[in-house]
């Protein structure tokens, strides 16, 4: 039986450059050169409850990448993880990865938001800053050929919230329950990470 899911769209943009392998360096060089990369992504979670129960909180991603040297390319294959655990108990990752082809070559754009056990003042930076690398090949084991830092603006966050909707829900009640379950999980993870410091 198909279970209710959720979908939403997210747009992030920032300075990016070909050559650097470190996102911070790519951000600086991209700013100097005036080169920006924009990722317009659609995130799909087929089954909200299964997504929450999965330790890696895995969803799918597709979208469009716009970057001067590459033009605009479309990806129909990608990976999304929300609060994926790491070997560092103080760090979880939000993962955005897109595979695409340009002029006969395979590329893989891999980005991560690092959600750390930091003071609550860092919550906005942690959840809106995507450290990004461009790999040559079909996954992130390939050599890094570019890097940069993408961010989610307040304007785009409001757009994101406006695009969120339930999928595979047969009634308005199911739709509301799926949305509530997802956002309760999201806010609960944020509280688990930042709440203890805030409460001190």
Secondary structure, 3 states (H helix, E strand, C coil): CCCCEEEEEEEEEEEEEECCCCHHHHHHHHHHHCCEEEEEEEEEECCHHHHHHCCCCEEEEEEEEEECCCEEEEECEEEEEEEEECCCCCEEEEEEEEEEEECCEEEEEEEEEEEECCCHHHHHHHHHEEEEEEEECCCCCCCEEEEEEEECCHHHHHHHHHHCEEECCCCHHHHHHHHHHHHHHHHHHHHHHHHHHHHC
